[in-house]
Structure formats: structure tokens, C-alpha cells
Amino acid sequence: MDYINGEDVTDNEHLAEVIDMTREGSAQPGSAGYDEPDSAGPGMTLRDSCFHVAIEELQKIQSAPQESQEEIDRVLQMLREAQNANNERRARVMAKAHEILQDVWVPPE
């Protein structure tokens, strides 16, 4: 089964979710309420939620070929390092992560 999120198609549900979250998390700071306090629950903004879900879903990917796994590990490190940065940096990191993940292939699990 192919999972389609926005314009991206993948056959791995975890990768599809990460692609979706990195696209959403790359929204310009202050746009569409992504950085509004409590917008995704008590103490959490929508951008916080995008980081949390993206990291969680990347950690679930177990079947990636070595080259793809190296890119996944790179993105995971980028997201962890930027998770508590200012919103402008977090948006840039999410955009870069989204760009990298466009070339990652992971088989279905």
C-alpha cells in the first residue's frame, strides 16, 4: 500500500508520517498558529508536536537499507539538536529534514 501525504508517496507509513510532519514543521515562524502556546495541548505548540512525532516515527523505522538508514540517522540527529532552538531555526531544520527525506527509501514494514 502506498501512503500519500501531500505530494509525497512512500510505501512506509512511518516515513510518510515523518515527511508530513517535517513539511508542517517547516512553516514560517508565527504562521497559521504553529508557534502559539498550547496550540497542540497544554504546554505544546504545533511545531513542538511536529518535532515530537517526527522523532518518534523516525525511531520506529527498522527496515531501511544502509544508505537510507544513514540519512535517517542524520535527520534524527538534526531534529534532536534543534528541538529546543528558536522557531526560526526549527523551521529551517524541518525544511532541510523534509528535503533530505525526499530521497530516502524504506520498504514497508
C-alpha positions as CSV (number, residue, x, y, z in Angstrom):
1,M,0.0,0.0,0.0
2,D,1.3,3.5,-0.8
3,Y,0.9,6.2,1.8
4,I,0.3,9.6,0.3
5,N,1.0,12.8,2.3
6,G,0.7,16.0,0.4
7,E,2.6,15.5,-2.9
8,D,4.8,12.7,-1.5
9,V,4.3,9.0,-1.9
10,T,6.0,6.2,0.0
11,D,5.1,2.7,0.9
12,N,6.3,3.0,4.6
13,E,3.8,4.5,7.0
14,H,6.5,5.8,9.4
15,L,8.4,7.6,6.7
16,A,5.1,9.0,5.3
17,E,4.3,10.5,8.7
18,V,7.8,12.0,9.1
19,I,7.6,13.6,5.7
20,D,4.2,15.1,6.6
21,M,5.5,16.3,10.0
22,T,8.6,17.9,8.5
23,R,6.6,19.7,5.9
24,E,4.2,21.0,8.6
25,G,7.0,21.9,11.0
26,S,8.8,23.9,8.3
27,A,6.1,26.6,8.3
28,Q,7.3,30.1,8.7
29,P,7.6,31.2,12.3
30,G,4.3,32.7,13.5
31,S,2.3,31.4,10.6
32,A,-1.0,29.6,11.0
33,G,-0.6,29.3,14.8
34,Y,2.3,26.9,14.7
35,D,4.1,28.7,17.5
36,E,1.0,29.6,19.6
37,P,1.3,28.4,23.2
38,D,-0.9,25.4,23.9
39,S,-2.0,25.1,20.3
40,A,-1.3,21.3,20.4
41,G,-2.3,20.8,24.0
42,P,-1.1,22.1,27.4
43,G,2.5,23.4,27.1
44,M,2.9,22.3,23.5
45,T,2.8,24.2,20.2
46,L,2.0,22.7,16.9
47,R,5.7,22.9,15.9
48,D,6.6,21.1,19.2
49,S,4.2,18.4,18.2
50,C,5.7,18.1,14.7
51,F,9.2,17.6,16.2
52,H,7.9,15.1,18.7
53,V,6.0,13.0,16.2
54,A,8.8,13.2,13.5
55,I,11.4,12.0,16.0
56,E,9.1,9.2,17.3
57,E,8.3,7.9,13.8
58,L,12.0,8.0,12.7
59,Q,12.9,5.8,15.6
60,K,10.3,3.2,14.5
61,I,11.9,2.7,11.1
62,Q,13.8,-0.6,11.3
63,S,13.9,-1.9,7.7
64,A,15.8,0.9,5.8
65,P,18.7,-0.1,3.6
66,Q,22.1,1.2,4.9
67,E,22.3,4.3,2.8
68,S,18.8,5.3,3.7
69,Q,19.4,4.5,7.4
70,E,22.4,6.8,7.4
71,E,20.2,9.7,6.1
72,I,17.5,8.8,8.7
73,D,20.1,8.9,11.5
74,R,21.4,12.2,10.2
75,V,17.8,13.7,10.1
76,L,17.1,12.3,13.6
77,Q,20.3,14.0,15.0
78,M,19.4,17.3,13.3
79,L,15.9,17.2,14.8
80,R,17.1,16.3,18.3
81,E,19.7,19.1,18.2
82,A,17.2,21.7,17.0
83,Q,14.2,20.6,19.1
84,N,14.6,23.4,21.7
85,A,16.0,26.1,19.4
86,N,14.2,29.2,18.4
87,N,11.3,28.9,16.0
88,E,13.2,30.3,13.0
89,R,15.9,27.7,13.3
90,R,13.5,24.9,14.0
91,A,11.6,25.8,10.8
92,R,14.8,25.8,8.8
93,V,15.9,22.4,10.2
94,M,12.4,20.9,9.5
95,A,12.7,22.2,5.9
96,K,16.1,20.7,5.5
97,A,15.0,17.4,7.0
98,H,12.0,17.4,4.7
99,E,14.3,17.9,1.7
100,I,16.7,15.1,2.8
101,L,13.8,12.6,3.3
102,Q,12.6,13.1,-0.3
103,D,15.5,10.8,-1.4
104,V,15.1,8.2,1.3
105,W,13.5,4.8,0.5
106,V,12.3,2.5,3.2
107,P,10.4,-0.8,2.4
108,P,7.0,-1.3,4.1
109,E,7.1,-2.9,7.5
